[in-house]
Amino acid sequence: MTFSILGHCERTGKAGFCQATSTPAVGWRITDVVPGRGIVTVQAMGDYRRLQVAKKLIEFGHTPDKVLKDLCEGDRYFEFRQFAILDYYGHAAVRTGSKTRSWAGEIVGPGYIATGNVLVGEKVVKAMSDAFVASASEELEERLMRAVEAGRDAGGQEEGQTSAAIVVYGRHEFPLVNLRADVSAEPVGELRRNFDWFKPLIDYYEKRTLDPESVVPKKAYLEKLGLKVNPYR
């Protein structure tokens, strides 16, 4: 019961996803990135175990089509699930099971997949796709965020949204962005607030991870930008 956007930016090498759902804590259990390889989601009736299988297959170098085929084999509930796999080479594989709750479907475009189920209609994934394409000049994390906001504004899920998450990797094996709103009356809005505050720290934490001597303390860095150490105080 989720709508998600999976994306890869050929220009920057970034890859990630953003999503929202009517259930709590969506960020850890149905979607993930395999750095340098691809992004995968197993949603609708998601299964964390199937997600781990998919990640292993991607790590082994299997194509999205092969990963999807292997995921469906031996899974008695695959018709209840919605699969989307996107690799760093632009190859994609998607499948919406016949027993997923409507509206359910996806749009696949260059470097992205917009997918969802239990939506108010096809207009949700269309809005996500349009927003992602229209923001091509922005960094990937901003494009993903805008896509999910557009999906919400187009009606989102019939049951509304309870949680949301965004995860983006760069060229290294650690995330540049990993934020979530696990339980919220308006999780996409909360995620946007957290994301906007964190955005100036994306480059900072990347540099600090790679070379701690290359940056000043975080407090000094934020103060130089005129930002509070804790935006809620």
PyRosetta script that sets phi, psi and omega in degrees:
from pyrosetta import init, pose_from_sequence

init()
pose = pose_from_sequence("MTFSILGHCERTGKAGFCQATSTPAVGWRITDVVPGRGIVTVQAMGDYRRLQVAKKLIEFGHTPDKVLKDLCEGDRYFEFRQFAILDYYGHAAVRTGSKTRSWAGEIVGPGYIATGNVLVGEKVVKAMSDAFVASASEELEERLMRAVEAGRDAGGQEEGQTSAAIVVYGRHEFPLVNLRADVSAEPVGELRRNFDWFKPLIDYYEKRTLDPESVVPKKAYLEKLGLKVNPYR")
pose.set_psi(1, 70.2)
pose.set_omega(1, -165.5)
pose.set_phi(2, -148.9)
pose.set_psi(2, 150.9)
pose.set_omega(2, 164.1)
pose.set_phi(3, -124.5)
pose.set_psi(3, 132.9)
pose.set_omega(3, -170.9)
pose.set_phi(4, -136.3)
pose.set_psi(4, 152.3)
pose.set_omega(4, 170.1)
pose.set_phi(5, -124.7)
pose.set_psi(5, 124.7)
pose.set_omega(5, 175.6)
pose.set_phi(6, -107.2)
pose.set_psi(6, 132.8)
pose.set_omega(6, -176.5)
pose.set_phi(7, -146.2)
pose.set_psi(7, 152.0)
pose.set_omega(7, 174.6)
pose.set_phi(8, -135.2)
pose.set_psi(8, 135.1)
pose.set_omega(8, 178.8)
pose.set_phi(9, -107.0)
pose.set_psi(9, 112.1)
pose.set_omega(9, -179.1)
pose.set_phi(10, -65.3)
pose.set_psi(10, -32.2)
pose.set_omega(10, -177.1)
pose.set_phi(11, -67.1)
pose.set_psi(11, -43.9)
pose.set_omega(11, -174.7)
pose.set_phi(12, -103.7)
pose.set_psi(12, -15.3)
pose.set_omega(12, -175.9)
pose.set_phi(13, 82.3)
pose.set_psi(13, 2.0)
pose.set_omega(13, -178.9)
pose.set_phi(14, -75.5)
pose.set_psi(14, 149.7)
pose.set_omega(14, 176.4)
pose.set_phi(15, -147.5)
pose.set_psi(15, 146.7)
pose.set_omega(15, 179.9)
pose.set_phi(16, 177.8)
pose.set_psi(16, -166.2)
pose.set_omega(16, -179.0)
pose.set_phi(17, -150.7)
pose.set_psi(17, 159.5)
pose.set_omega(17, 170.7)
pose.set_phi(18, -140.0)
pose.set_psi(18, 143.5)
pose.set_omega(18, -175.5)
pose.set_phi(19, -157.1)
pose.set_psi(19, 162.4)
pose.set_omega(19, 175.3)
pose.set_phi(20, -144.5)
pose.set_psi(20, 153.2)
pose.set_omega(20, -177.2)
pose.set_phi(21, -154.8)
pose.set_psi(21, 165.5)
pose.set_omega(21, 179.7)
pose.set_phi(22, -81.9)
pose.set_psi(22, -10.3)
pose.set_omega(22, 179.9)
pose.set_phi(23, -102.0)
pose.set_psi(23, 163.8)
pose.set_omega(23, -176.5)
pose.set_phi(24, -78.6)
pose.set_psi(24, 158.9)
pose.set_omega(24, 168.2)
pose.set_phi(25, 52.6)
pose.set_psi(25, 53.3)
pose.set_omega(25, -176.7)
pose.set_phi(26, -70.3)
pose.set_psi(26, -24.6)
pose.set_omega(26, -166.3)
pose.set_phi(27, -66.1)
pose.set_psi(27, -18.6)
pose.set_omega(27, -173.1)
pose.set_phi(28, -106.6)
pose.set_psi(28, -13.4)
pose.set_omega(28, -161.8)
pose.set_phi(29, -116.1)
pose.set_psi(29, -13.2)
pose.set_omega(29, -175.3)
pose.set_phi(30, -128.5)
pose.set_psi(30, -12.9)
pose.set_omega(30, -175.0)
pose.set_phi(31, -139.3)
pose.set_psi(31, 144.2)
pose.set_omega(31, 177.8)
pose.set_phi(32, -159.1)
pose.set_psi(32, 167.1)
pose.set_omega(32, 178.5)
pose.set_phi(33, -112.9)
pose.set_psi(33, 135.2)
pose.set_omega(33, 168.6)
pose.set_phi(34, -101.6)
pose.set_psi(34, 104.0)
pose.set_omega(34, -173.0)
pose.set_phi(35, -52.7)
pose.set_psi(35, 133.2)
pose.set_omega(35, 179.0)
pose.set_phi(36, 78.5)
pose.set_psi(36, -3.9)
pose.set_omega(36, -174.5)
pose.set_phi(37, -122.2)
pose.set_psi(37, -63.8)
pose.set_omega(37, -174.8)
pose.set_phi(38, -177.2)
pose.set_psi(38, -177.3)
pose.set_omega(38, -179.8)
pose.set_phi(39, -127.7)
pose.set_psi(39, 143.9)
pose.set_omega(39, -178.5)
pose.set_phi(40, -143.1)
pose.set_psi(40, 143.2)
pose.set_omega(40, 170.6)
pose.set_phi(41, -131.8)
pose.set_psi(41, 140.2)
pose.set_omega(41, 173.5)
pose.set_phi(42, -123.9)
pose.set_psi(42, 91.9)
pose.set_omega(42, -171.6)
pose.set_phi(43, -118.4)
pose.set_psi(43, -166.1)
pose.set_omega(43, -165.5)
pose.set_phi(44, 71.6)
pose.set_psi(44, -106.3)
pose.set_omega(44, 170.6)
pose.set_phi(45, -90.1)
pose.set_psi(45, 74.6)
pose.set_omega(45, -174.8)
pose.set_phi(46, -65.4)
pose.set_psi(46, 156.9)
pose.set_omega(46, 179.5)
pose.set_phi(47, -142.3)
pose.set_psi(47, 112.2)
pose.set_omega(47, -178.4)
pose.set_phi(48, -55.8)
pose.set_psi(48, -34.5)
pose.set_omega(48, 179.9)
pose.set_phi(49, -65.7)
pose.set_psi(49, -41.2)
pose.set_omega(49, 178.1)
pose.set_phi(50, -66.4)
pose.set_psi(50, -34.9)
pose.set_omega(50, 176.7)
pose.set_phi(51, -61.1)
pose.set_psi(51, -42.6)
pose.set_omega(51, 179.8)
pose.set_phi(52, -66.2)
pose.set_psi(52, -37.8)
pose.set_omega(52, 175.3)
pose.set_phi(53, -61.2)
pose.set_psi(53, -45.2)
pose.set_omega(53, -179.7)
pose.set_phi(54, -60.7)
pose.set_psi(54, -42.7)
pose.set_omega(54, -179.9)
pose.set_phi(55, -62.8)
pose.set_psi(55, -41.3)
pose.set_omega(55, 178.5)
pose.set_phi(56, -62.9)
pose.set_psi(56, -42.9)
pose.set_omega(56, 179.8)
pose.set_phi(57, -63.3)
pose.set_psi(57, -40.6)
pose.set_omega(57, 177.6)
pose.set_phi(58, -64.9)
pose.set_psi(58, -41.4)
pose.set_omega(58, 177.8)
pose.set_phi(59, -60.5)
pose.set_psi(59, -35.3)
pose.set_omega(59, 179.4)
pose.set_phi(60, -73.7)
pose.set_psi(60, -7.1)
pose.set_omega(60, 176.7)
pose.set_phi(61, 94.3)
pose.set_psi(61, 12.2)
pose.set_omega(61, 178.9)
pose.set_phi(62, -69.4)
pose.set_psi(62, 148.1)
pose.set_omega(62, 177.1)
pose.set_phi(63, -72.0)
pose.set_psi(63, 160.0)
pose.set_omega(63, 176.1)
pose.set_phi(64, -54.6)
pose.set_psi(64, -40.9)
pose.set_omega(64, 179.0)
pose.set_phi(65, -61.3)
pose.set_psi(65, -41.5)
pose.set_omega(65, -179.9)
pose.set_phi(66, -69.2)
pose.set_psi(66, -39.7)
pose.set_omega(66, 177.7)
pose.set_phi(67, -60.9)
pose.set_psi(67, -45.3)
pose.set_omega(67, -179.6)
pose.set_phi(68, -62.6)
pose.set_psi(68, -44.1)
pose.set_omega(68, 179.3)
pose.set_phi(69, -59.3)
pose.set_psi(69, -45.7)
pose.set_omega(69, -178.8)
pose.set_phi(70, -68.6)
pose.set_psi(70, -34.1)
pose.set_omega(70, 178.2)
pose.set_phi(71, -64.4)
pose.set_psi(71, -39.3)
pose.set_omega(71, -176.9)
pose.set_phi(72, -75.7)
pose.set_psi(72, -30.6)
pose.set_omega(72, -180.0)
pose.set_phi(73, -69.3)
pose.set_psi(73, 128.3)
pose.set_omega(73, 177.8)
pose.set_phi(74, 80.7)
pose.set_psi(74, 3.4)
pose.set_omega(74, 178.9)
pose.set_phi(75, -105.2)
pose.set_psi(75, 104.0)
pose.set_omega(75, -176.3)
pose.set_phi(76, -67.3)
pose.set_psi(76, -13.4)
pose.set_omega(76, -177.7)
pose.set_phi(77, -112.0)
pose.set_psi(77, 18.2)
pose.set_omega(77, -174.6)
pose.set_phi(78, -63.7)
pose.set_psi(78, -24.2)
pose.set_omega(78, 178.5)
pose.set_phi(79, -71.5)
pose.set_psi(79, -14.1)
pose.set_omega(79, 176.8)
pose.set_phi(80, -89.0)
pose.set_psi(80, -5.7)
pose.set_omega(80, -171.5)
pose.set_phi(81, -109.0)
pose.set_psi(81, 162.1)
pose.set_omega(81, 175.4)
pose.set_phi(82, -124.8)
pose.set_psi(82, 119.1)
pose.set_omega(82, -175.4)
pose.set_phi(83, -109.6)
pose.set_psi(83, 142.2)
pose.set_omega(83, 171.9)
pose.set_phi(84, -147.5)
pose.set_psi(84, 128.9)
pose.set_omega(84, -179.0)
pose.set_phi(85, -133.9)
pose.set_psi(85, 130.4)
pose.set_omega(85, -179.3)
pose.set_phi(86, -133.2)
pose.set_psi(86, 126.2)
pose.set_omega(86, 178.3)
pose.set_phi(87, -101.8)
pose.set_psi(87, 176.2)
pose.set_omega(87, -175.3)
pose.set_phi(88, -75.2)
pose.set_psi(88, -4.8)
pose.set_omega(88, 179.4)
pose.set_phi(89, -101.0)
pose.set_psi(89, 4.9)
pose.set_omega(89, 178.6)
pose.set_phi(90, 90.2)
pose.set_psi(90, 2.1)
pose.set_omega(90, 177.8)
pose.set_phi(91, -81.2)
pose.set_psi(91, 141.6)
pose.set_omega(91, -177.3)
pose.set_phi(92, -136.9)
pose.set_psi(92, 151.3)
pose.set_omega(92, 172.9)
pose.set_phi(93, -141.7)
pose.set_psi(93, 132.6)
pose.set_omega(93, -178.3)
pose.set_phi(94, -137.1)
pose.set_psi(94, 153.1)
pose.set_omega(94, 173.8)
pose.set_phi(95, -157.4)
pose.set_psi(95, 126.4)
pose.set_omega(95, 173.7)
pose.set_phi(96, -107.8)
pose.set_psi(96, 115.0)
pose.set_omega(96, -176.5)
pose.set_phi(97, -62.9)
pose.set_psi(97, 153.5)
pose.set_omega(97, -176.3)
pose.set_phi(98, -68.8)
pose.set_psi(98, -15.7)
pose.set_omega(98, -178.4)
pose.set_phi(99, -108.1)
pose.set_psi(99, 13.2)
pose.set_omega(99, 172.1)
pose.set_phi(100, -72.8)
pose.set_psi(100, 151.6)
pose.set_omega(100, -177.4)
pose.set_phi(101, -79.8)
pose.set_psi(101, 135.2)
pose.set_omega(101, -177.9)
pose.set_phi(102, -77.7)
pose.set_psi(102, 158.8)
pose.set_omega(102, -6.1)
pose.set_phi(103, -79.0)
pose.set_psi(103, 141.9)
pose.set_omega(103, 179.3)
pose.set_phi(104, -140.3)
pose.set_psi(104, 139.0)
pose.set_omega(104, 179.3)
pose.set_phi(105, 170.9)
pose.set_psi(105, -170.1)
pose.set_omega(105, -175.4)
pose.set_phi(106, -155.6)
pose.set_psi(106, 163.4)
pose.set_omega(106, 171.0)
pose.set_phi(107, -128.2)
pose.set_psi(107, 129.7)
pose.set_omega(107, 178.7)
pose.set_phi(108, -111.7)
pose.set_psi(108, 128.8)
pose.set_omega(108, 177.8)
pose.set_phi(109, -135.8)
pose.set_psi(109, -179.4)
pose.set_omega(109, -179.2)
pose.set_phi(110, -60.2)
pose.set_psi(110, 110.1)
pose.set_omega(110, 176.6)
pose.set_phi(111, 80.0)
pose.set_psi(111, 14.2)
pose.set_omega(111, -179.9)
pose.set_phi(112, -158.3)
pose.set_psi(112, 159.2)
pose.set_omega(112, 170.2)
pose.set_phi(113, -135.9)
pose.set_psi(113, 126.3)
pose.set_omega(113, 171.5)
pose.set_phi(114, -106.7)
pose.set_psi(114, 124.1)
pose.set_omega(114, -172.7)
pose.set_phi(115, -144.6)
pose.set_psi(115, 150.9)
pose.set_omega(115, 179.2)
pose.set_phi(116, -172.5)
pose.set_psi(116, 165.6)
pose.set_omega(116, 179.3)
pose.set_phi(117, -147.0)
pose.set_psi(117, 161.5)
pose.set_omega(117, -173.0)
pose.set_phi(118, 54.0)
pose.set_psi(118, 42.3)
pose.set_omega(118, -179.4)
pose.set_phi(119, -97.2)
pose.set_psi(119, 162.9)
pose.set_omega(119, 178.2)
pose.set_phi(120, -70.9)
pose.set_psi(120, -15.1)
pose.set_omega(120, 177.8)
pose.set_phi(121, 164.4)
pose.set_psi(121, 176.5)
pose.set_omega(121, -179.9)
pose.set_phi(122, -60.8)
pose.set_psi(122, -23.5)
pose.set_omega(122, -177.6)
pose.set_phi(123, -60.2)
pose.set_psi(123, -21.9)
pose.set_omega(123, -179.6)
pose.set_phi(124, -68.8)
pose.set_psi(124, -51.3)
pose.set_omega(124, 179.6)
pose.set_phi(125, -70.1)
pose.set_psi(125, -29.6)
pose.set_omega(125, 176.5)
pose.set_phi(126, -65.1)
pose.set_psi(126, -42.8)
pose.set_omega(126, 178.5)
pose.set_phi(127, -64.6)
pose.set_psi(127, -40.0)
pose.set_omega(127, 178.2)
pose.set_phi(128, -63.0)
pose.set_psi(128, -46.0)
pose.set_omega(128, 179.0)
pose.set_phi(129, -60.5)
pose.set_psi(129, -47.8)
pose.set_omega(129, -178.5)
pose.set_phi(130, -61.0)
pose.set_psi(130, -41.9)
pose.set_omega(130, -178.7)
pose.set_phi(131, -66.6)
pose.set_psi(131, -40.0)
pose.set_omega(131, 179.7)
pose.set_phi(132, -64.8)
pose.set_psi(132, -45.7)
pose.set_omega(132, -179.3)
pose.set_phi(133, -65.6)
pose.set_psi(133, -40.9)
pose.set_omega(133, -175.9)
pose.set_phi(134, -68.4)
pose.set_psi(134, -20.1)
pose.set_omega(134, -176.3)
pose.set_phi(135, -105.1)
pose.set_psi(135, 30.4)
pose.set_omega(135, -173.5)
pose.set_phi(136, -58.9)
pose.set_psi(136, -24.8)
pose.set_omega(136, -178.7)
pose.set_phi(137, -80.9)
pose.set_psi(137, -10.8)
pose.set_omega(137, -178.7)
pose.set_phi(138, -86.6)
pose.set_psi(138, 165.4)
pose.set_omega(138, 173.1)
pose.set_phi(139, -66.5)
pose.set_psi(139, 154.1)
pose.set_omega(139, -173.9)
pose.set_phi(140, -56.5)
pose.set_psi(140, -42.0)
pose.set_omega(140, -176.9)
pose.set_phi(141, -60.8)
pose.set_psi(141, -37.2)
pose.set_omega(141, 177.6)
pose.set_phi(142, -69.5)
pose.set_psi(142, -39.1)
pose.set_omega(142, 179.6)
pose.set_phi(143, -64.0)
pose.set_psi(143, -42.1)
pose.set_omega(143, 178.3)
pose.set_phi(144, -63.9)
pose.set_psi(144, -42.8)
pose.set_omega(144, -179.8)
pose.set_phi(145, -62.6)
pose.set_psi(145, -44.7)
pose.set_omega(145, -179.8)
pose.set_phi(146, -63.8)
pose.set_psi(146, -36.1)
pose.set_omega(146, -179.1)
pose.set_phi(147, -63.7)
pose.set_psi(147, -45.2)
pose.set_omega(147, -179.6)
pose.set_phi(148, -69.8)
pose.set_psi(148, -36.4)
pose.set_omega(148, 174.3)
pose.set_phi(149, -60.0)
pose.set_psi(149, -40.6)
pose.set_omega(149, 178.9)
pose.set_phi(150, -65.9)
pose.set_psi(150, -38.5)
pose.set_omega(150, 176.5)
pose.set_phi(151, -63.0)
pose.set_psi(151, -43.0)
pose.set_omega(151, 176.0)
pose.set_phi(152, -61.1)
pose.set_psi(152, -46.2)
pose.set_omega(152, -176.8)
pose.set_phi(153, -67.0)
pose.set_psi(153, -22.3)
pose.set_omega(153, 177.1)
pose.set_phi(154, -83.8)
pose.set_psi(154, 0.5)
pose.set_omega(154, 177.4)
pose.set_phi(155, 124.1)
pose.set_psi(155, -22.5)
pose.set_omega(155, 177.1)
pose.set_phi(156, 56.0)
pose.set_psi(156, -134.4)
pose.set_omega(156, -179.5)
pose.set_phi(157, -95.1)
pose.set_psi(157, 151.5)
pose.set_omega(157, 178.7)
pose.set_phi(158, -59.5)
pose.set_psi(158, -34.2)
pose.set_omega(158, -177.4)
pose.set_phi(159, -89.1)
pose.set_psi(159, 0.7)
pose.set_omega(159, -176.2)
pose.set_phi(160, 81.6)
pose.set_psi(160, -178.6)
pose.set_omega(160, -177.5)
pose.set_phi(161, -116.3)
pose.set_psi(161, 145.4)
pose.set_omega(161, 178.2)
pose.set_phi(162, -119.4)
pose.set_psi(162, -31.7)
pose.set_omega(162, -179.4)
pose.set_phi(163, -141.0)
pose.set_psi(163, 161.4)
pose.set_omega(163, 180.0)
pose.set_phi(164, -154.1)
pose.set_psi(164, 158.9)
pose.set_omega(164, -178.1)
pose.set_phi(165, -156.4)
pose.set_psi(165, 154.5)
pose.set_omega(165, 173.6)
pose.set_phi(166, -141.1)
pose.set_psi(166, 132.6)
pose.set_omega(166, 178.3)
pose.set_phi(167, -135.9)
pose.set_psi(167, 130.0)
pose.set_omega(167, 179.3)
pose.set_phi(168, -138.4)
pose.set_psi(168, 132.9)
pose.set_omega(168, 173.7)
pose.set_phi(169, -109.0)
pose.set_psi(169, 151.2)
pose.set_omega(169, 172.8)
pose.set_phi(170, -102.4)
pose.set_psi(170, -134.1)
pose.set_omega(170, -177.1)
pose.set_phi(171, -92.8)
pose.set_psi(171, 6.2)
pose.set_omega(171, -179.4)
pose.set_phi(172, -119.7)
pose.set_psi(172, 171.1)
pose.set_omega(172, -174.4)
pose.set_phi(173, -91.0)
pose.set_psi(173, 42.5)
pose.set_omega(173, 172.1)
pose.set_phi(174, -145.5)
pose.set_psi(174, 147.8)
pose.set_omega(174, -176.7)
pose.set_phi(175, -73.4)
pose.set_psi(175, 142.8)
pose.set_omega(175, 171.5)
pose.set_phi(176, -83.0)
pose.set_psi(176, -33.4)
pose.set_omega(176, 179.6)
pose.set_phi(177, -135.2)
pose.set_psi(177, 131.9)
pose.set_omega(177, 175.1)
pose.set_phi(178, -152.1)
pose.set_psi(178, 86.1)
pose.set_omega(178, -174.0)
pose.set_phi(179, -125.4)
pose.set_psi(179, 151.8)
pose.set_omega(179, 179.3)
pose.set_phi(180, -155.2)
pose.set_psi(180, 156.1)
pose.set_omega(180, 168.6)
pose.set_phi(181, -118.9)
pose.set_psi(181, 103.0)
pose.set_omega(181, -170.0)
pose.set_phi(182, -76.9)
pose.set_psi(182, -35.6)
pose.set_omega(182, 176.7)
pose.set_phi(183, -146.2)
pose.set_psi(183, 118.1)
pose.set_omega(183, -176.5)
pose.set_phi(184, -157.0)
pose.set_psi(184, 149.2)
pose.set_omega(184, 175.2)
pose.set_phi(185, -67.8)
pose.set_psi(185, -28.7)
pose.set_omega(185, 177.4)
pose.set_phi(186, -141.9)
pose.set_psi(186, 77.2)
pose.set_omega(186, -170.9)
pose.set_phi(187, -65.1)
pose.set_psi(187, -33.2)
pose.set_omega(187, -179.6)
pose.set_phi(188, -67.2)
pose.set_psi(188, -40.3)
pose.set_omega(188, 176.3)
pose.set_phi(189, -65.1)
pose.set_psi(189, -40.8)
pose.set_omega(189, 177.7)
pose.set_phi(190, -65.4)
pose.set_psi(190, -40.7)
pose.set_omega(190, 178.1)
pose.set_phi(191, -62.9)
pose.set_psi(191, -40.7)
pose.set_omega(191, 177.9)
pose.set_phi(192, -61.2)
pose.set_psi(192, -43.8)
pose.set_omega(192, 179.2)
pose.set_phi(193, -61.5)
pose.set_psi(193, -45.7)
pose.set_omega(193, 178.8)
pose.set_phi(194, -64.7)
pose.set_psi(194, -40.7)
pose.set_omega(194, -179.3)
pose.set_phi(195, -64.1)
pose.set_psi(195, -45.6)
pose.set_omega(195, -179.2)
pose.set_phi(196, -62.0)
pose.set_psi(196, -37.2)
pose.set_omega(196, 177.7)
pose.set_phi(197, -70.3)
pose.set_psi(197, -38.1)
pose.set_omega(197, -176.1)
pose.set_phi(198, -77.7)
pose.set_psi(198, -23.6)
pose.set_omega(198, -172.6)
pose.set_phi(199, -50.7)
pose.set_psi(199, -45.2)
pose.set_omega(199, 179.0)
pose.set_phi(200, -64.4)
pose.set_psi(200, -15.4)
pose.set_omega(200, -178.6)
pose.set_phi(201, -93.4)
pose.set_psi(201, -4.4)
pose.set_omega(201, -177.4)
pose.set_phi(202, -60.0)
pose.set_psi(202, -54.3)
pose.set_omega(202, 179.5)
pose.set_phi(203, -65.2)
pose.set_psi(203, -36.6)
pose.set_omega(203, -178.6)
pose.set_phi(204, -59.2)
pose.set_psi(204, -50.4)
pose.set_omega(204, -176.8)
pose.set_phi(205, -70.3)
pose.set_psi(205, -29.7)
pose.set_omega(205, 175.3)
pose.set_phi(206, -64.9)
pose.set_psi(206, -47.4)
pose.set_omega(206, 178.9)
pose.set_phi(207, -64.0)
pose.set_psi(207, -41.1)
pose.set_omega(207, -178.1)
pose.set_phi(208, -66.3)
pose.set_psi(208, -35.9)
pose.set_omega(208, 177.8)
pose.set_phi(209, -66.3)
pose.set_psi(209, -43.1)
pose.set_omega(209, -176.6)
pose.set_phi(210, -76.9)
pose.set_psi(210, -33.0)
pose.set_omega(210, -178.0)
pose.set_phi(211, -155.3)
pose.set_psi(211, 93.7)
pose.set_omega(211, -177.4)
pose.set_phi(212, -59.0)
pose.set_psi(212, -23.3)
pose.set_omega(212, -178.7)
pose.set_phi(213, -79.3)
pose.set_psi(213, -7.5)
pose.set_omega(213, -174.5)
pose.set_phi(214, -88.9)
pose.set_psi(214, -3.7)
pose.set_omega(214, -175.7)
pose.set_phi(215, -131.0)
pose.set_psi(215, 156.6)
pose.set_omega(215, 173.6)
pose.set_phi(216, -84.4)
pose.set_psi(216, 169.0)
pose.set_omega(216, 175.4)
pose.set_phi(217, -56.5)
pose.set_psi(217, 149.2)
pose.set_omega(217, -175.8)
pose.set_phi(218, -56.9)
pose.set_psi(218, -40.4)
pose.set_omega(218, -178.9)
pose.set_phi(219, -59.8)
pose.set_psi(219, -45.1)
pose.set_omega(219, -180.0)
pose.set_phi(220, -66.0)
pose.set_psi(220, -37.4)
pose.set_omega(220, 179.2)
pose.set_phi(221, -63.0)
pose.set_psi(221, -45.8)
pose.set_omega(221, -179.8)
pose.set_phi(222, -68.5)
pose.set_psi(222, -39.5)
pose.set_omega(222, 179.9)
pose.set_phi(223, -63.2)
pose.set_psi(223, -36.4)
pose.set_omega(223, 177.9)
pose.set_phi(224, -63.4)
pose.set_psi(224, -31.4)
pose.set_omega(224, 178.0)
pose.set_phi(225, -86.2)
pose.set_psi(225, -2.7)
pose.set_omega(225, -178.5)
pose.set_phi(226, 76.6)
pose.set_psi(226, 24.7)
pose.set_omega(226, -178.0)
pose.set_phi(227, -109.3)
pose.set_psi(227, 151.0)
pose.set_omega(227, 177.4)
pose.set_phi(228, -78.0)
pose.set_psi(228, 148.7)
pose.set_omega(228, 176.0)
pose.set_phi(229, -64.7)
pose.set_psi(229, -40.8)
pose.set_omega(229, 175.4)
pose.set_phi(230, -122.4)
pose.set_psi(230, 110.7)
pose.set_omega(230, -174.7)
pose.set_phi(231, -67.3)
pose.set_psi(231, -12.0)
pose.set_omega(231, -178.6)
pose.set_phi(232, -96.2)
pose.set_psi(232, 4.8)
pose.set_omega(232, 177.6)
pose.set_phi(233, -113.0)
pose.dump_pdb("model.pdb")
